[in-house]
Amino acid sequence: MTITVNTATLKQQLSHYLGLASQGRNVLITSHKRIVARLLGEDGDSRLPLREPTVPASAVADIGGFGFKHDPLAEIAKERSAR
């Protein structure tokens, strides 16, 4: 079953329409009576794939100037080891 909604209503009730899409219903989004987008529900486990880093964490060591309270390299290493 396909449901059509305009952008203004979608903005007001986004959670509702996301719920419908997650139940497997197609939601067509319109603007000025023209279809501009479509929400499609996913089947099963729809987690995004985990990619390997393309640049080592040590590459950001020389950037500096961000005023981090903690060492960003240690935070990145901690986060990566938790995966």
mmCIF file of the N, C-alpha and C atoms, coordinates in Angstrom:
data_MODEL
# 
_entry.id   MODEL 
# 
loop_
_atom_site.group_PDB 
_atom_site.id 
_atom_site.type_symbol 
_atom_site.label_atom_id 
_atom_site.label_alt_id 
_atom_site.label_comp_id 
_atom_site.label_asym_id 
_atom_site.label_entity_id 
_atom_site.label_seq_id 
_atom_site.pdbx_PDB_ins_code 
_atom_site.Cartn_x 
_atom_site.Cartn_y 
_atom_site.Cartn_z 
_atom_site.occupancy 
_atom_site.B_iso_or_equiv 
_atom_site.pdbx_formal_charge 
_atom_site.auth_seq_id 
_atom_site.auth_comp_id 
_atom_site.auth_asym_id 
_atom_site.auth_atom_id 
_atom_site.pdbx_PDB_model_num 
ATOM 1   N N  . MET A 1 1  ? 0.840  -1.178 0.000  1.00 0.00 ? 1  MET A N  1 
ATOM 2   C CA . MET A 1 1  ? 0.000  0.000  0.000  1.00 0.00 ? 1  MET A CA 1 
ATOM 3   C C  . MET A 1 1  ? 0.885  1.241  0.000  1.00 0.00 ? 1  MET A C  1 
ATOM 4   N N  . THR A 1 2  ? 0.586  2.188  -0.853 1.00 0.00 ? 2  THR A N  1 
ATOM 5   C CA . THR A 1 2  ? 1.355  3.419  -0.955 1.00 0.00 ? 2  THR A CA 1 
ATOM 6   C C  . THR A 1 2  ? 0.571  4.574  -0.346 1.00 0.00 ? 2  THR A C  1 
ATOM 7   N N  . ILE A 1 3  ? 1.267  5.363  0.459  1.00 0.00 ? 3  ILE A N  1 
ATOM 8   C CA . ILE A 1 3  ? 0.668  6.519  1.116  1.00 0.00 ? 3  ILE A CA 1 
ATOM 9   C C  . ILE A 1 3  ? 1.342  7.763  0.549  1.00 0.00 ? 3  ILE A C  1 
ATOM 10  N N  . THR A 1 4  ? 0.563  8.794  0.270  1.00 0.00 ? 4  THR A N  1 
ATOM 11  C CA . THR A 1 4  ? 1.104  10.048 -0.253 1.00 0.00 ? 4  THR A CA 1 
ATOM 12  C C  . THR A 1 4  ? 0.954  11.132 0.807  1.00 0.00 ? 4  THR A C  1 
ATOM 13  N N  . VAL A 1 5  ? 2.007  11.926 0.986  1.00 0.00 ? 5  VAL A N  1 
ATOM 14  C CA . VAL A 1 5  ? 1.993  12.994 1.976  1.00 0.00 ? 5  VAL A CA 1 
ATOM 15  C C  . VAL A 1 5  ? 2.759  14.192 1.421  1.00 0.00 ? 5  VAL A C  1 
ATOM 16  N N  . ASN A 1 6  ? 2.285  15.399 1.721  1.00 0.00 ? 6  ASN A N  1 
ATOM 17  C CA . ASN A 1 6  ? 3.029  16.578 1.267  1.00 0.00 ? 6  ASN A CA 1 
ATOM 18  C C  . ASN A 1 6  ? 4.117  16.923 2.281  1.00 0.00 ? 6  ASN A C  1 
ATOM 19  N N  . THR A 1 7  ? 5.063  17.737 1.858  1.00 0.00 ? 7  THR A N  1 
ATOM 20  C CA . THR A 1 7  ? 6.229  18.017 2.698  1.00 0.00 ? 7  THR A CA 1 
ATOM 21  C C  . THR A 1 7  ? 5.872  18.693 4.012  1.00 0.00 ? 7  THR A C  1 
ATOM 22  N N  . ALA A 1 8  ? 4.885  19.571 4.011  1.00 0.00 ? 8  ALA A N  1 
ATOM 23  C CA . ALA A 1 8  ? 4.506  20.267 5.248  1.00 0.00 ? 8  ALA A CA 1 
ATOM 24  C C  . ALA A 1 8  ? 3.978  19.278 6.288  1.00 0.00 ? 8  ALA A C  1 
ATOM 25  N N  . THR A 1 9  ? 3.105  18.375 5.862  1.00 0.00 ? 9  THR A N  1 
ATOM 26  C CA . THR A 1 9  ? 2.561  17.367 6.777  1.00 0.00 ? 9  THR A CA 1 
ATOM 27  C C  . THR A 1 9  ? 3.656  16.415 7.234  1.00 0.00 ? 9  THR A C  1 
ATOM 28  N N  . LEU A 1 10 ? 4.540  16.053 6.315  1.00 0.00 ? 10 LEU A N  1 
ATOM 29  C CA . LEU A 1 10 ? 5.649  15.160 6.668  1.00 0.00 ? 10 LEU A CA 1 
ATOM 30  C C  . LEU A 1 10 ? 6.520  15.782 7.749  1.00 0.00 ? 10 LEU A C  1 
ATOM 31  N N  . LYS A 1 11 ? 6.815  17.070 7.627  1.00 0.00 ? 11 LYS A N  1 
ATOM 32  C CA . LYS A 1 11 ? 7.632  17.741 8.629  1.00 0.00 ? 11 LYS A CA 1 
ATOM 33  C C  . LYS A 1 11 ? 6.955  17.739 9.997  1.00 0.00 ? 11 LYS A C  1 
ATOM 34  N N  . GLN A 1 12 ? 5.644  17.889 10.023 1.00 0.00 ? 12 GLN A N  1 
ATOM 35  C CA . GLN A 1 12 ? 4.910  17.928 11.290 1.00 0.00 ? 12 GLN A CA 1 
ATOM 36  C C  . GLN A 1 12 ? 4.798  16.549 11.923 1.00 0.00 ? 12 GLN A C  1 
ATOM 37  N N  . GLN A 1 13 ? 4.714  15.501 11.098 1.00 0.00 ? 13 GLN A N  1 
ATOM 38  C CA . GLN A 1 13 ? 4.454  14.154 11.611 1.00 0.00 ? 13 GLN A CA 1 
ATOM 39  C C  . GLN A 1 13 ? 5.503  13.157 11.110 1.00 0.00 ? 13 GLN A C  1 
ATOM 40  N N  . LEU A 1 14 ? 6.760  13.565 11.115 1.00 0.00 ? 14 LEU A N  1 
ATOM 41  C CA . LEU A 1 14 ? 7.837  12.740 10.571 1.00 0.00 ? 14 LEU A CA 1 
ATOM 42  C C  . LEU A 1 14 ? 7.906  11.366 11.224 1.00 0.00 ? 14 LEU A C  1 
ATOM 43  N N  . SER A 1 15 ? 7.804  11.302 12.539 1.00 0.00 ? 15 SER A N  1 
ATOM 44  C CA . SER A 1 15 ? 7.899  10.019 13.238 1.00 0.00 ? 15 SER A CA 1 
ATOM 45  C C  . SER A 1 15 ? 6.808  9.057  12.783 1.00 0.00 ? 15 SER A C  1 
ATOM 46  N N  . HIS A 1 16 ? 5.625  9.564  12.573 1.00 0.00 ? 16 HIS A N  1 
ATOM 47  C CA . HIS A 1 16 ? 4.511  8.725  12.119 1.00 0.00 ? 16 HIS A CA 1 
ATOM 48  C C  . HIS A 1 16 ? 4.824  8.095  10.764 1.00 0.00 ? 16 HIS A C  1 
ATOM 49  N N  . TYR A 1 17 ? 5.298  8.903  9.823  1.00 0.00 ? 17 TYR A N  1 
ATOM 50  C CA . TYR A 1 17 ? 5.563  8.405  8.478  1.00 0.00 ? 17 TYR A CA 1 
ATOM 51  C C  . TYR A 1 17 ? 6.801  7.512  8.434  1.00 0.00 ? 17 TYR A C  1 
ATOM 52  N N  . LEU A 1 18 ? 7.784  7.773  9.284  1.00 0.00 ? 18 LEU A N  1 
ATOM 53  C CA . LEU A 1 18 ? 8.919  6.861  9.391  1.00 0.00 ? 18 LEU A CA 1 
ATOM 54  C C  . LEU A 1 18 ? 8.466  5.514  9.936  1.00 0.00 ? 18 LEU A C  1 
ATOM 55  N N  . GLY A 1 19 ? 7.538  5.542  10.879 1.00 0.00 ? 19 GLY A N  1 
ATOM 56  C CA . GLY A 1 19 ? 6.977  4.300  11.407 1.00 0.00 ? 19 GLY A CA 1 
ATOM 57  C C  . GLY A 1 19 ? 6.247  3.510  10.331 1.00 0.00 ? 19 GLY A C  1 
ATOM 58  N N  . LEU A 1 20 ? 5.491  4.193  9.485  1.00 0.00 ? 20 LEU A N  1 
ATOM 59  C CA . LEU A 1 20 ? 4.802  3.512  8.389  1.00 0.00 ? 20 LEU A CA 1 
ATOM 60  C C  . LEU A 1 20 ? 5.801  2.879  7.428  1.00 0.00 ? 20 LEU A C  1 
ATOM 61  N N  . ALA A 1 21 ? 6.879  3.602  7.124  1.00 0.00 ? 21 ALA A N  1 
ATOM 62  C CA . ALA A 1 21 ? 7.902  3.058  6.231  1.00 0.00 ? 21 ALA A CA 1 
ATOM 63  C C  . ALA A 1 21 ? 8.583  1.848  6.862  1.00 0.00 ? 21 ALA A C  1 
ATOM 64  N N  . SER A 1 22 ? 8.815  1.895  8.170  1.00 0.00 ? 22 SER A N  1 
ATOM 65  C CA . SER A 1 22 ? 9.461  0.761  8.832  1.00 0.00 ? 22 SER A CA 1 
ATOM 66  C C  . SER A 1 22 ? 8.548  -0.461 8.894  1.00 0.00 ? 22 SER A C  1 
ATOM 67  N N  . GLN A 1 23 ? 7.243  -0.253 8.727  1.00 0.00 ? 23 GLN A N  1 
ATOM 68  C CA . GLN A 1 23 ? 6.290  -1.363 8.664  1.00 0.00 ? 23 GLN A CA 1 
ATOM 69  C C  . GLN A 1 23 ? 6.184  -1.939 7.253  1.00 0.00 ? 23 GLN A C  1 
ATOM 70  N N  . GLY A 1 24 ? 6.948  -1.379 6.318  1.00 0.00 ? 24 GLY A N  1 
ATOM 71  C CA . GLY A 1 24 ? 6.962  -1.893 4.962  1.00 0.00 ? 24 GLY A CA 1 
ATOM 72  C C  . GLY A 1 24 ? 6.087  -1.140 3.984  1.00 0.00 ? 24 GLY A C  1 
ATOM 73  N N  . ARG A 1 25 ? 5.489  -0.054 4.408  1.00 0.00 ? 25 ARG A N  1 
ATOM 74  C CA . ARG A 1 25 ? 4.644  0.728  3.500  1.00 0.00 ? 25 ARG A CA 1 
ATOM 75  C C  . ARG A 1 25 ? 5.496  1.753  2.754  1.00 0.00 ? 25 ARG A C  1 
ATOM 76  N N  . ASN A 1 26 ? 5.155  1.997  1.506  1.00 0.00 ? 26 ASN A N  1 
ATOM 77  C CA . ASN A 1 26 ? 5.827  3.030  0.720  1.00 0.00 ? 26 ASN A CA 1 
ATOM 78  C C  . ASN A 1 26 ? 5.146  4.361  0.999  1.00 0.00 ? 26 ASN A C  1 
ATOM 79  N N  . VAL A 1 27 ? 5.952  5.391  1.208  1.00 0.00 ? 27 VAL A N  1 
ATOM 80  C CA . VAL A 1 27 ? 5.425  6.733  1.460  1.00 0.00 ? 27 VAL A CA 1 
ATOM 81  C C  . VAL A 1 27 ? 5.979  7.650  0.378  1.00 0.00 ? 27 VAL A C  1 
ATOM 82  N N  . LEU A 1 28 ? 5.093  8.195  -0.447 1.00 0.00 ? 28 LEU A N  1 
ATOM 83  C CA . LEU A 1 28 ? 5.490  9.143  -1.475 1.00 0.00 ? 28 LEU A CA 1 
ATOM 84  C C  . LEU A 1 28 ? 5.382  10.549 -0.909 1.00 0.00 ? 28 LEU A C  1 
ATOM 85  N N  . ILE A 1 29 ? 6.424  11.343 -1.082 1.00 0.00 ? 29 ILE A N  1 
ATOM 86  C CA . ILE A 1 29 ? 6.459  12.702 -0.560 1.00 0.00 ? 29 ILE A CA 1 
ATOM 87  C C  . ILE A 1 29 ? 6.282  13.654 -1.732 1.00 0.00 ? 29 ILE A C  1 
ATOM 88  N N  . THR A 1 30 ? 5.332  14.569 -1.592 1.00 0.00 ? 30 THR A N  1 
ATOM 89  C CA . THR A 1 30 ? 5.031  15.485 -2.689 1.00 0.00 ? 30 THR A CA 1 
ATOM 90  C C  . THR A 1 30 ? 5.285  16.937 -2.292 1.00 0.00 ? 30 THR A C  1 
ATOM 91  N N  . SER A 1 31 ? 5.530  17.732 -3.298 1.00 0.00 ? 31 SER A N  1 
ATOM 92  C CA . SER A 1 31 ? 5.644  19.170 -3.135 1.00 0.00 ? 31 SER A CA 1 
ATOM 93  C C  . SER A 1 31 ? 4.954  19.790 -4.337 1.00 0.00 ? 31 SER A C  1 
ATOM 94  N N  . HIS A 1 32 ? 3.954  20.601 -4.076 1.00 0.00 ? 32 HIS A N  1 
ATOM 95  C CA . HIS A 1 32 ? 3.162  21.216 -5.140 1.00 0.00 ? 32 HIS A CA 1 
ATOM 96  C C  . HIS A 1 32 ? 2.585  20.154 -6.082 1.00 0.00 ? 32 HIS A C  1 
ATOM 97  N N  . LYS A 1 33 ? 2.084  19.076 -5.481 1.00 0.00 ? 33 LYS A N  1 
ATOM 98  C CA . LYS A 1 33 ? 1.418  17.973 -6.176 1.00 0.00 ? 33 LYS A CA 1 
ATOM 99  C C  . LYS A 1 33 ? 2.327  17.180 -7.114 1.00 0.00 ? 33 LYS A C  1 
ATOM 100 N N  . ARG A 1 34 ? 3.635  17.282 -6.901 1.00 0.00 ? 34 ARG A N  1 
ATOM 101 C CA . ARG A 1 34 ? 4.602  16.484 -7.667 1.00 0.00 ? 34 ARG A CA 1 
ATOM 102 C C  . ARG A 1 34 ? 5.420  15.645 -6.700 1.00 0.00 ? 34 ARG A C  1 
ATOM 103 N N  . ILE A 1 35 ? 5.670  14.406 -7.066 1.00 0.00 ? 35 ILE A N  1 
ATOM 104 C CA . ILE A 1 35 ? 6.454  13.518 -6.216 1.00 0.00 ? 35 ILE A CA 1 
ATOM 105 C C  . ILE A 1 35 ? 7.914  13.972 -6.236 1.00 0.00 ? 35 ILE A C  1 
ATOM 106 N N  . VAL A 1 36 ? 8.463  14.175 -5.037 1.00 0.00 ? 36 VAL A N  1 
ATOM 107 C CA . VAL A 1 36 ? 9.857  14.618 -4.925 1.00 0.00 ? 36 VAL A CA 1 
ATOM 108 C C  . VAL A 1 36 ? 10.745 13.589 -4.229 1.00 0.00 ? 36 VAL A C  1 
ATOM 109 N N  . ALA A 1 37 ? 10.132 12.653 -3.484 1.00 0.00 ? 37 ALA A N  1 
ATOM 110 C CA . ALA A 1 37 ? 10.922 11.651 -2.772 1.00 0.00 ? 37 ALA A CA 1 
ATOM 111 C C  . ALA A 1 37 ? 10.028 10.480 -2.393 1.00 0.00 ? 37 ALA A C  1 
ATOM 112 N N  . ARG A 1 38 ? 10.684 9.407  -1.935 1.00 0.00 ? 38 ARG A N  1 
ATOM 113 C CA . ARG A 1 38 ? 9.957  8.203  -1.541 1.00 0.00 ? 38 ARG A CA 1 
ATOM 114 C C  . ARG A 1 38 ? 10.656 7.580  -0.337 1.00 0.00 ? 38 ARG A C  1 
ATOM 115 N N  . LEU A 1 39 ? 9.885  7.202  0.666  1.00 0.00 ? 39 LEU A N  1 
ATOM 116 C CA . LEU A 1 39 ? 10.406 6.471  1.819  1.00 0.00 ? 39 LEU A CA 1 
ATOM 117 C C  . LEU A 1 39 ? 10.074 5.003  1.617  1.00 0.00 ? 39 LEU A C  1 
ATOM 118 N N  . LEU A 1 40 ? 11.088 4.163  1.714  1.00 0.00 ? 40 LEU A N  1 
ATOM 119 C CA . LEU A 1 40 ? 10.888 2.732  1.568  1.00 0.00 ? 40 LEU A CA 1 
ATOM 120 C C  . LEU A 1 40 ? 11.375 2.036  2.827  1.00 0.00 ? 40 LEU A C  1 
ATOM 121 N N  . GLY A 1 41 ? 10.586 1.123  3.342  1.00 0.00 ? 41 GLY A N  1 
ATOM 122 C CA . GLY A 1 41 ? 10.985 0.379  4.519  1.00 0.00 ? 41 GLY A CA 1 
ATOM 123 C C  . GLY A 1 41 ? 12.014 -0.684 4.180  1.00 0.00 ? 41 GLY A C  1 
ATOM 124 N N  . GLU A 1 42 ? 12.862 -1.018 5.126  1.00 0.00 ? 42 GLU A N  1 
ATOM 125 C CA . GLU A 1 42 ? 13.868 -2.062 4.963  1.00 0.00 ? 42 GLU A CA 1 
ATOM 126 C C  . GLU A 1 42 ? 13.389 -3.344 5.612  1.00 0.00 ? 42 GLU A C  1 
ATOM 127 N N  . ASP A 1 43 ? 13.799 -4.463 5.054  1.00 0.00 ? 43 ASP A N  1 
ATOM 128 C CA . ASP A 1 43 ? 13.474 -5.762 5.629  1.00 0.00 ? 43 ASP A CA 1 
ATOM 129 C C  . ASP A 1 43 ? 14.645 -6.253 6.470  1.00 0.00 ? 43 ASP A C  1 
ATOM 130 N N  . GLY A 1 44 ? 14.352 -6.858 7.598  1.00 0.00 ? 44 GLY A N  1 
ATOM 131 C CA . GLY A 1 44 ? 15.388 -7.472 8.427  1.00 0.00 ? 44 GLY A CA 1 
ATOM 132 C C  . GLY A 1 44 ? 16.305 -6.465 9.078  1.00 0.00 ? 44 GLY A C  1 
ATOM 133 N N  . ASP A 1 45 ? 17.546 -6.902 9.302  1.00 0.00 ? 45 ASP A N  1 
ATOM 134 C CA . ASP A 1 45 ? 18.541 -6.069 9.958  1.00 0.00 ? 45 ASP A CA 1 
ATOM 135 C C  . ASP A 1 45 ? 19.074 -5.051 8.966  1.00 0.00 ? 45 ASP A C  1 
ATOM 136 N N  . SER A 1 46 ? 18.770 -3.793 9.177  1.00 0.00 ? 46 SER A N  1 
ATOM 137 C CA . SER A 1 46 ? 19.150 -2.759 8.214  1.00 0.00 ? 46 SER A CA 1 
ATOM 138 C C  . SER A 1 46 ? 20.269 -1.867 8.748  1.00 0.00 ? 46 SER A C  1 
ATOM 139 N N  . ARG A 1 47 ? 21.212 -2.468 9.468  1.00 0.00 ? 47 ARG A N  1 
ATOM 140 C CA . ARG A 1 47 ? 22.338 -1.694 9.966  1.00 0.00 ? 47 ARG A CA 1 
ATOM 141 C C  . ARG A 1 47 ? 23.285 -1.380 8.825  1.00 0.00 ? 47 ARG A C  1 
ATOM 142 N N  . LEU A 1 48 ? 23.911 -0.227 8.894  1.00 0.00 ? 48 LEU A N  1 
ATOM 143 C CA . LEU A 1 48 ? 24.873 0.148  7.883  1.00 0.00 ? 48 LEU A CA 1 
ATOM 144 C C  . LEU A 1 48 ? 26.134 -0.698 8.037  1.00 0.00 ? 48 LEU A C  1 
ATOM 145 N N  . PRO A 1 49 ? 26.782 -1.032 6.928  1.00 0.00 ? 49 PRO A N  1 
ATOM 146 C CA . PRO A 1 49 ? 28.001 -1.846 7.029  1.00 0.00 ? 49 PRO A CA 1 
ATOM 147 C C  . PRO A 1 49 ? 29.137 -1.044 7.668  1.00 0.00 ? 49 PRO A C  1 
ATOM 148 N N  . LEU A 1 50 ? 29.960 -1.721 8.427  1.00 0.00 ? 50 LEU A N  1 
ATOM 149 C CA . LEU A 1 50 ? 31.102 -1.100 9.082  1.00 0.00 ? 50 LEU A CA 1 
ATOM 150 C C  . LEU A 1 50 ? 32.288 -1.144 8.134  1.00 0.00 ? 50 LEU A C  1 
ATOM 151 N N  . ARG A 1 51 ? 32.868 0.019  7.859  1.00 0.00 ? 51 ARG A N  1 
ATOM 152 C CA . ARG A 1 51 ? 34.000 0.088  6.940  1.00 0.00 ? 51 ARG A CA 1 
ATOM 153 C C  . ARG A 1 51 ? 35.292 0.254  7.708  1.00 0.00 ? 51 ARG A C  1 
ATOM 154 N N  . GLU A 1 52 ? 36.334 -0.295 7.152  1.00 0.00 ? 52 GLU A N  1 
ATOM 155 C CA . GLU A 1 52 ? 37.656 -0.108 7.739  1.00 0.00 ? 52 GLU A CA 1 
ATOM 156 C C  . GLU A 1 52 ? 38.094 1.343  7.501  1.00 0.00 ? 52 GLU A C  1 
ATOM 157 N N  . PRO A 1 53 ? 38.839 1.935  8.424  1.00 0.00 ? 53 PRO A N  1 
ATOM 158 C CA . PRO A 1 53 ? 39.300 3.307  8.232  1.00 0.00 ? 53 PRO A CA 1 
ATOM 159 C C  . PRO A 1 53 ? 40.265 3.388  7.052  1.00 0.00 ? 53 PRO A C  1 
ATOM 160 N N  . THR A 1 54 ? 40.194 4.480  6.308  1.00 0.00 ? 54 THR A N  1 
ATOM 161 C CA . THR A 1 54 ? 41.085 4.666  5.158  1.00 0.00 ? 54 THR A CA 1 
ATOM 162 C C  . THR A 1 54 ? 42.355 5.410  5.536  1.00 0.00 ? 54 THR A C  1 
ATOM 163 N N  . VAL A 1 55 ? 42.316 6.118  6.664  1.00 0.00 ? 55 VAL A N  1 
ATOM 164 C CA . VAL A 1 55 ? 43.469 6.868  7.146  1.00 0.00 ? 55 VAL A CA 1 
ATOM 165 C C  . VAL A 1 55 ? 43.708 6.461  8.589  1.00 0.00 ? 55 VAL A C  1 
ATOM 166 N N  . PRO A 1 56 ? 44.945 6.213  8.973  1.00 0.00 ? 56 PRO A N  1 
ATOM 167 C CA . PRO A 1 56 ? 45.200 5.848  10.365 1.00 0.00 ? 56 PRO A CA 1 
ATOM 168 C C  . PRO A 1 56 ? 44.887 7.003  11.309 1.00 0.00 ? 56 PRO A C  1 
ATOM 169 N N  . ALA A 1 57 ? 44.524 6.676  12.525 1.00 0.00 ? 57 ALA A N  1 
ATOM 170 C CA . ALA A 1 57 ? 44.187 7.703  13.514 1.00 0.00 ? 57 ALA A CA 1 
ATOM 171 C C  . ALA A 1 57 ? 45.368 8.620  13.787 1.00 0.00 ? 57 ALA A C  1 
ATOM 172 N N  . SER A 1 58 ? 46.575 8.117  13.624 1.00 0.00 ? 58 SER A N  1 
ATOM 173 C CA . SER A 1 58 ? 47.761 8.947  13.878 1.00 0.00 ? 58 SER A CA 1 
ATOM 174 C C  . SER A 1 58 ? 47.882 10.092 12.876 1.00 0.00 ? 58 SER A C  1 
ATOM 175 N N  . ALA A 1 59 ? 47.159 10.031 11.770 1.00 0.00 ? 59 ALA A N  1 
ATOM 176 C CA . ALA A 1 59 ? 47.225 11.088 10.758 1.00 0.00 ? 59 ALA A CA 1 
ATOM 177 C C  . ALA A 1 59 ? 46.627 12.398 11.260 1.00 0.00 ? 59 ALA A C  1 
ATOM 178 N N  . VAL A 1 60 ? 45.772 12.351 12.259 1.00 0.00 ? 60 VAL A N  1 
ATOM 179 C CA . VAL A 1 60 ? 45.165 13.578 12.771 1.00 0.00 ? 60 VAL A CA 1 
ATOM 180 C C  . VAL A 1 60 ? 45.980 14.213 13.899 1.00 0.00 ? 60 VAL A C  1 
ATOM 181 N N  . ALA A 1 61 ? 47.061 13.588 14.295 1.00 0.00 ? 61 ALA A N  1 
ATOM 182 C CA . ALA A 1 61 ? 47.865 14.095 15.404 1.00 0.00 ? 61 ALA A CA 1 
ATOM 183 C C  . ALA A 1 61 ? 48.479 15.460 15.088 1.00 0.00 ? 61 ALA A C  1 
ATOM 184 N N  . ASP A 1 62 ? 48.833 15.695 13.838 1.00 0.00 ? 62 ASP A N  1 
ATOM 185 C CA . ASP A 1 62 ? 49.511 16.932 13.476 1.00 0.00 ? 62 ASP A CA 1 
ATOM 186 C C  . ASP A 1 62 ? 48.559 18.094 13.217 1.00 0.00 ? 62 ASP A C  1 
ATOM 187 N N  . ILE A 1 63 ? 47.257 17.840 13.201 1.00 0.00 ? 63 ILE A N  1 
ATOM 188 C CA . ILE A 1 63 ? 46.295 18.899 12.900 1.00 0.00 ? 63 ILE A CA 1 
ATOM 189 C C  . ILE A 1 63 ? 46.263 19.919 14.024 1.00 0.00 ? 63 ILE A C  1 
ATOM 190 N N  . GLY A 1 64 ? 45.941 19.490 15.237 1.00 0.00 ? 64 GLY A N  1 
ATOM 191 C CA . GLY A 1 64 ? 45.960 20.359 16.407 1.00 0.00 ? 64 GLY A CA 1 
ATOM 192 C C  . GLY A 1 64 ? 45.038 21.569 16.303 1.00 0.00 ? 64 GLY A C  1 
ATOM 193 N N  . GLY A 1 65 ? 45.014 22.387 17.353 1.00 0.00 ? 65 GLY A N  1 
ATOM 194 C CA . GLY A 1 65 ? 44.266 23.625 17.344 1.00 0.00 ? 65 GLY A CA 1 
ATOM 195 C C  . GLY A 1 65 ? 42.781 23.504 17.610 1.00 0.00 ? 65 GLY A C  1 
ATOM 196 N N  . PHE A 1 66 ? 42.308 22.328 17.982 1.00 0.00 ? 66 PHE A N  1 
ATOM 197 C CA . PHE A 1 66 ? 40.882 22.164 18.214 1.00 0.00 ? 66 PHE A CA 1 
ATOM 198 C C  . PHE A 1 66 ? 40.505 22.375 19.667 1.00 0.00 ? 66 PHE A C  1 
ATOM 199 N N  . GLY A 1 67 ? 41.443 22.362 20.549 1.00 0.00 ? 67 GLY A N  1 
ATOM 200 C CA . GLY A 1 67 ? 41.172 22.576 21.958 1.00 0.00 ? 67 GLY A CA 1 
ATOM 201 C C  . GLY A 1 67 ? 40.443 21.417 22.622 1.00 0.00 ? 67 GLY A C  1 
ATOM 202 N N  . PHE A 1 68 ? 40.786 20.187 22.257 1.00 0.00 ? 68 PHE A N  1 
ATOM 203 C CA . PHE A 1 68 ? 40.167 19.018 22.873 1.00 0.00 ? 68 PHE A CA 1 
ATOM 204 C C  . PHE A 1 68 ? 40.593 18.910 24.327 1.00 0.00 ? 68 PHE A C  1 
ATOM 205 N N  . LYS A 1 69 ? 39.659 18.507 25.175 1.00 0.00 ? 69 LYS A N  1 
ATOM 206 C CA . LYS A 1 69 ? 39.986 18.294 26.584 1.00 0.00 ? 69 LYS A CA 1 
ATOM 207 C C  . LYS A 1 69 ? 40.751 16.990 26.768 1.00 0.00 ? 69 LYS A C  1 
ATOM 208 N N  . HIS A 1 70 ? 40.492 16.025 25.875 1.00 0.00 ? 70 HIS A N  1 
ATOM 209 C CA . HIS A 1 70 ? 41.162 14.726 25.939 1.00 0.00 ? 70 HIS A CA 1 
ATOM 210 C C  . HIS A 1 70 ? 41.900 14.506 24.629 1.00 0.00 ? 70 HIS A C  1 
ATOM 211 N N  . ASP A 1 71 ? 42.829 13.581 24.633 1.00 0.00 ? 71 ASP A N  1 
ATOM 212 C CA . ASP A 1 71 ? 43.591 13.256 23.438 1.00 0.00 ? 71 ASP A CA 1 
ATOM 213 C C  . ASP A 1 71 ? 42.667 12.608 22.407 1.00 0.00 ? 71 ASP A C  1 
ATOM 214 N N  . PRO A 1 72 ? 42.448 13.237 21.238 1.00 0.00 ? 72 PRO A N  1 
ATOM 215 C CA . PRO A 1 72 ? 41.526 12.669 20.257 1.00 0.00 ? 72 PRO A CA 1 
ATOM 216 C C  . PRO A 1 72 ? 41.985 11.302 19.740 1.00 0.00 ? 72 PRO A C  1 
ATOM 217 N N  . LEU A 1 73 ? 43.291 11.075 19.662 1.00 0.00 ? 73 LEU A N  1 
ATOM 218 C CA . LEU A 1 73 ? 43.776 9.778  19.191 1.00 0.00 ? 73 LEU A CA 1 
ATOM 219 C C  . LEU A 1 73 ? 43.417 8.671  20.174 1.00 0.00 ? 73 LEU A C  1 
ATOM 220 N N  . ALA A 1 74 ? 43.510 8.976  21.451 1.00 0.00 ? 74 ALA A N  1 
ATOM 221 C CA . ALA A 1 74 ? 43.138 7.983  22.460 1.00 0.00 ? 74 ALA A CA 1 
ATOM 222 C C  . ALA A 1 74 ? 41.643 7.697  22.403 1.00 0.00 ? 74 ALA A C  1 
ATOM 223 N N  . GLU A 1 75 ? 40.843 8.734  22.175 1.00 0.00 ? 75 GLU A N  1 
ATOM 224 C CA . GLU A 1 75 ? 39.387 8.549  22.060 1.00 0.00 ? 75 GLU A CA 1 
ATOM 225 C C  . GLU A 1 75 ? 39.031 7.703  20.844 1.00 0.00 ? 75 GLU A C  1 
ATOM 226 N N  . ILE A 1 76 ? 39.687 7.965  19.714 1.00 0.00 ? 76 ILE A N  1 
ATOM 227 C CA . ILE A 1 76 ? 39.423 7.189  18.498 1.00 0.00 ? 76 ILE A CA 1 
ATOM 228 C C  . ILE A 1 76 ? 39.831 5.737  18.704 1.00 0.00 ? 76 ILE A C  1 
ATOM 229 N N  . ALA A 1 77 ? 41.004 5.517  19.296 1.00 0.00 ? 77 ALA A N  1 
ATOM 230 C CA . ALA A 1 77 ? 41.466 4.147  19.544 1.00 0.00 ? 77 ALA A CA 1 
ATOM 231 C C  . ALA A 1 77 ? 40.522 3.420  20.487 1.00 0.00 ? 77 ALA A C  1 
ATOM 232 N N  . LYS A 1 78 ? 40.041 4.109  21.508 1.00 0.00 ? 78 LYS A N  1 
ATOM 233 C CA . LYS A 1 78 ? 39.089 3.509  22.459 1.00 0.00 ? 78 LYS A CA 1 
ATOM 234 C C  . LYS A 1 78 ? 37.795 3.134  21.757 1.00 0.00 ? 78 LYS A C  1 
ATOM 235 N N  . GLU A 1 79 ? 37.281 4.019  20.905 1.00 0.00 ? 79 GLU A N  1 
ATOM 236 C CA . GLU A 1 79 ? 36.046 3.753  20.180 1.00 0.00 ? 79 GLU A CA 1 
ATOM 237 C C  . GLU A 1 79 ? 36.211 2.591  19.207 1.00 0.00 ? 79 GLU A C  1 
ATOM 238 N N  . ARG A 1 80 ? 37.332 2.546  18.515 1.00 0.00 ? 80 ARG A N  1 
ATOM 239 C CA . ARG A 1 80 ? 37.572 1.468  17.553 1.00 0.00 ? 80 ARG A CA 1 
ATOM 240 C C  . ARG A 1 80 ? 37.744 0.121  18.247 1.00 0.00 ? 80 ARG A C  1 
ATOM 241 N N  . SER A 1 81 ? 38.362 0.108  19.405 1.00 0.00 ? 81 SER A N  1 
ATOM 242 C CA . SER A 1 81 ? 38.562 -1.172 20.111 1.00 0.00 ? 81 SER A CA 1 
ATOM 243 C C  . SER A 1 81 ? 37.259 -1.716 20.680 1.00 0.00 ? 81 SER A C  1 
ATOM 244 N N  . ALA A 1 82 ? 36.266 -0.831 20.853 1.00 0.00 ? 82 ALA A N  1 
ATOM 245 C CA . ALA A 1 82 ? 34.970 -1.273 21.371 1.00 0.00 ? 82 ALA A CA 1 
ATOM 246 C C  . ALA A 1 82 ? 34.135 -1.960 20.309 1.00 0.00 ? 82 ALA A C  1 
ATOM 247 N N  . ARG A 1 83 ? 34.515 -1.856 19.047 1.00 0.00 ? 83 ARG A N  1 
ATOM 248 C CA . ARG A 1 83 ? 33.727 -2.462 17.959 1.00 0.00 ? 83 ARG A CA 1 
ATOM 249 C C  . ARG A 1 83 ? 33.830 -3.926 17.959 1.00 0.00 ? 83 ARG A C  1 
# 
